[in-house]
Amino acid sequence: MKIAEMRLHPIAVADAPLRSSYGRHAPYALRTIVELRSTDGLTGIAETYGGDGPLAALEGVRSRVEGMDPFQLSRLWMQSEEDARREQADIAGGRSQTYLVPGENPLDKHTRTYGAIEVACLDLIGKALGKPLCDVVGGRARNEVAFSCYLFYKHAGGGGLGADEREDEYGEALDAVSIVAQARQMVARYGFKEIKLKGGVLDPDIEIDSIRNLRAEFGPAYPLRIDPNCAWSVDTSVHVGRSLKEELSDGGYLEDPAAGMDGMAEVRRRLLAEGNQTPLASNVAVTCFAHVPEAWRTDAVQIVLSDPHYWGGIRNLQRLSHLCDTLGMGLSMHSNNHLGVSLMTMAHAAASAPGLTYACDTHYPWQTEQDEVVAGGRIAFHQGAVRIPDKPGLGVDLDFDQLQKLKRLYEGLPFRKRDDEAEMRKHVDPNWRRILPRW
Amino acid sequence: MKIAEMRLHPIAVADAPLRSSYGRHAPYALRTIVELRSTDGLTGIAETYGGDGPLAALEGVRSRVEGMDPFQLSRLWMQSEEDARREQADIAGGRSQTYLVPGENPLDKHTRTYGAIEVACLDLIGKALGKPLCDVVGGRARNEVAFSCYLFYKHAGGGGLGADEREDEYGEALDAVSIVAQARQMVARYGFKEIKLKGGVLDPDIEIDSIRNLRAEFGPAYPLRIDPNCAWSVDTSVHVGRSLKEELSDGGYLEDPAAGMDGMAEVRRRLLAEGNQTPLASNVAVTCFAHVPEAWRTDAVQIVLSDPHYWGGIRNLQRLSHLCDTLGMGLSMHSNNHLGVSLMTMAHAAASAPGLTYACDTHYPWQTEQDEVVAGGRIAFHQGAVRIPDKPGLGVDLDFDQLQKLKRLYEGLPFRKRDDEAEMRKHVDPNWRRILPRW
């Protein structure tokens, strides 16, 4: 079996005006669907970051991918690492994730690109074998993968534009009370058992109140996490950590309160000195394997946020799981806006990674049936978890009519890159820019 | 596909009277051949440590293995880890590898047992898929795996007893000149390009001379390594490291000169302080994943010696490769007496582990055609390397006549456990015991 053809489908997906320290989500999120067609008539698929940059990076490996044996992934990975070593000469000097949205960091261009190809190859292998993807890479540690209820402060609106505008399922949430209504609604629909709040948007004391209200509503059986994407100074981070000591215990965590490995390490030291054991999680200070030993050595991060999309696919996520386990670090999973192909990728990755014991983040509730590319419609959640289906590969196929529709949406857009600052300037404050730390 | 039956074949293999700091090899080495027969008529095989202990450990997992899906290895690994956690309560207090021969450390009973089952399952999967084993686990980083020329000081004799005694191919080697003859002979026959000397047997100055003579004979194109199995004090280790600074450079290393993580770290510090960068390798201070971060943090070890037999199979070896790569540590491979099934296991493991850049150790030249269990006879070396064959799974099958012969040899033996001290007392010195450090 060889890969006969790689097809790339850039698509746009309606997205609600969600807020974060990056700014405000645009009415459409960008994704790319990858199809690998094999010489024996099978198709492997993957979903990854969208827009011109990720698309060009995938085009850049077309000559390697077409004609390759999908089993020979080590070789592709070694080529990818070689490219990264060569190109990082140009971006040396410590460009980190801090100021970049996920999917736009040149430092992980190669792992993002490789990850998409790897997942499509493993889907292909699973289909050739008649085995679920997670069983192709060593078998499953769990049959169901728990996801978390991912809350956002947001403006009114459901995403999309004009005739294509989506229903605003959750409504506006820009205070510490309406965020609880959002949580109630989302938990009722999906059954999630852990809750994450995207912070770094309102005054930290309002965000502290939001978490306290969530704890009052759901009780300690629902672990809580808050993620301001580095919007806070070390002092503010310590203030929040201190204020939420009880609320973030019992399986919760404080995610990327401050920027940089040093900032995180200082927050940790100061909280520990107060007897506050709240673990710090990160997908900003730690975004690649090389960061992990340093984060461990300095105790800057206790929980690494994995993501098969930018950590380099499913086997690299398993490697990360093993690395964290070896270092005594926890493992959770990061998310970006995504559709069902990515959801199943995250589910198979988490099912096959024994160390991934936290519920994975997912933006899935923020997208709708109208924008799903998976044949048969939206993936079902069972008490907040996705079950590994008894089907080959990822367990999902593409709905080509939907794919065409989303490609047309993409073609009609005036932008090819995520820019949450531009959206803020357009809708909220013409002078808005991202400032770190803001508080 | 399920595993219908596990068959265990304890065997004995003639072995030459090789010397090490453990003592002297007995006339027979013990191994176990594992056969897993699947419900669809395929057979997966593995080779592992021999004697009562390893056999009982394999029997201990029979009820888990029979009936299992060979793809569900994560679950078996998690059960194995759970067993290890439970049982290690009994052997707490820091029992290390230092005083134990490989295969007899209770701390790695579970990884040894799991590793044998995993390899047989992967062989089965490879056969079901029609793919070489290394391609089932992600594909190969290399098509040929280099092995090293493994020299031993030895007494006269080829191994075996009575009518079963083997020809003494290499003759006695108990000084710094005859070891060079051994090397010449072995390099001529197998084409090895890296050379390892098992030390810790003669006065360190004789062993220093041995390495110098090897360098004089083969030149710097043949990297050299010496392994006294912790027979030296820190002072002696530094003396040897200093004396062989040039000879062990250019891809060579100093393996386990002194006992313990502390001893190794002190040797390293003192050599570095002299500007001596000779890397220290270990399969004694570091024998499981938990040891690696500590070895990295303290700089006690720069090269980890992997081994699919006790590190827990092929995927664990890949994880170790990745871990070492992440920590900037080197990776080589340890060996015990073995036959062709193990040789192919080591070759597939090394082929699928990108970080394994040193030639792997192998005892294979010390066994003979008369004791090979692989159908078709001994595995061929091409310029010191084993080529990954274009055959499914490990690429070798069992010769059942040979297997029966080696089982009968095992049944006739008065011992069921390796005991190199007993052999020393029998043949060399009635009062001999292993003393660390000896020099």
HADDOCK unambig.tbl for C-alpha pairs under 7 A between the chains (distance, minus, plus):
assign (segid A and resid 71 and name CA) (segid B and resid 135 and name CA) 5.77 0.50 0.50
assign (segid A and resid 71 and name CA) (segid B and resid 136 and name CA) 6.96 0.50 0.50
assign (segid A and resid 71 and name CA) (segid B and resid 138 and name CA) 6.05 0.50 0.50
assign (segid A and resid 71 and name CA) (segid B and resid 139 and name CA) 5.53 0.50 0.50
assign (segid A and resid 72 and name CA) (segid B and resid 135 and name CA) 6.48 0.50 0.50
assign (segid A and resid 72 and name CA) (segid B and resid 138 and name CA) 6.20 0.50 0.50
assign (segid A and resid 72 and name CA) (segid B and resid 139 and name CA) 4.20 0.50 0.50
assign (segid A and resid 72 and name CA) (segid B and resid 140 and name CA) 6.46 0.50 0.50
assign (segid A and resid 73 and name CA) (segid B and resid 138 and name CA) 5.39 0.50 0.50
assign (segid A and resid 73 and name CA) (segid B and resid 139 and name CA) 5.54 0.50 0.50
assign (segid A and resid 74 and name CA) (segid B and resid 138 and name CA) 5.69 0.50 0.50
assign (segid A and resid 74 and name CA) (segid B and resid 139 and name CA) 5.23 0.50 0.50
assign (segid A and resid 74 and name CA) (segid B and resid 140 and name CA) 5.85 0.50 0.50
assign (segid A and resid 74 and name CA) (segid B and resid 141 and name CA) 5.70 0.50 0.50
assign (segid A and resid 75 and name CA) (segid B and resid 140 and name CA) 6.63 0.50 0.50
assign (segid A and resid 75 and name CA) (segid B and resid 141 and name CA) 5.66 0.50 0.50
assign (segid A and resid 135 and name CA) (segid B and resid 71 and name CA) 5.78 0.50 0.50
assign (segid A and resid 135 and name CA) (segid B and resid 72 and name CA) 6.48 0.50 0.50
assign (segid A and resid 136 and name CA) (segid B and resid 71 and name CA) 6.95 0.50 0.50
assign (segid A and resid 137 and name CA) (segid B and resid 137 and name CA) 6.99 0.50 0.50
assign (segid A and resid 138 and name CA) (segid B and resid 71 and name CA) 6.06 0.50 0.50
assign (segid A and resid 138 and name CA) (segid B and resid 72 and name CA) 6.19 0.50 0.50
assign (segid A and resid 138 and name CA) (segid B and resid 73 and name CA) 5.38 0.50 0.50
assign (segid A and resid 138 and name CA) (segid B and resid 74 and name CA) 5.68 0.50 0.50
assign (segid A and resid 139 and name CA) (segid B and resid 71 and name CA) 5.54 0.50 0.50
assign (segid A and resid 139 and name CA) (segid B and resid 72 and name CA) 4.19 0.50 0.50
assign (segid A and resid 139 and name CA) (segid B and resid 73 and name CA) 5.52 0.50 0.50
assign (segid A and resid 139 and name CA) (segid B and resid 74 and name CA) 5.21 0.50 0.50
assign (segid A and resid 140 and name CA) (segid B and resid 72 and name CA) 6.45 0.50 0.50
assign (segid A and resid 140 and name CA) (segid B and resid 74 and name CA) 5.83 0.50 0.50
assign (segid A and resid 140 and name CA) (segid B and resid 75 and name CA) 6.63 0.50 0.50
assign (segid A and resid 141 and name CA) (segid B and resid 74 and name CA) 5.69 0.50 0.50
assign (segid A and resid 141 and name CA) (segid B and resid 75 and name CA) 5.65 0.50 0.50
assign (segid A and resid 289 and name CA) (segid B and resid 326 and name CA) 6.09 0.50 0.50
assign (segid A and resid 290 and name CA) (segid B and resid 326 and name CA) 5.89 0.50 0.50
assign (segid A and resid 293 and name CA) (segid B and resid 327 and name CA) 6.76 0.50 0.50
assign (segid A and resid 319 and name CA) (segid B and resid 319 and name CA) 6.20 0.50 0.50
assign (segid A and resid 323 and name CA) (segid B and resid 323 and name CA) 6.41 0.50 0.50
assign (segid A and resid 326 and name CA) (segid B and resid 289 and name CA) 6.09 0.50 0.50
assign (segid A and resid 326 and name CA) (segid B and resid 290 and name CA) 5.89 0.50 0.50
assign (segid A and resid 327 and name CA) (segid B and resid 293 and name CA) 6.77 0.50 0.50
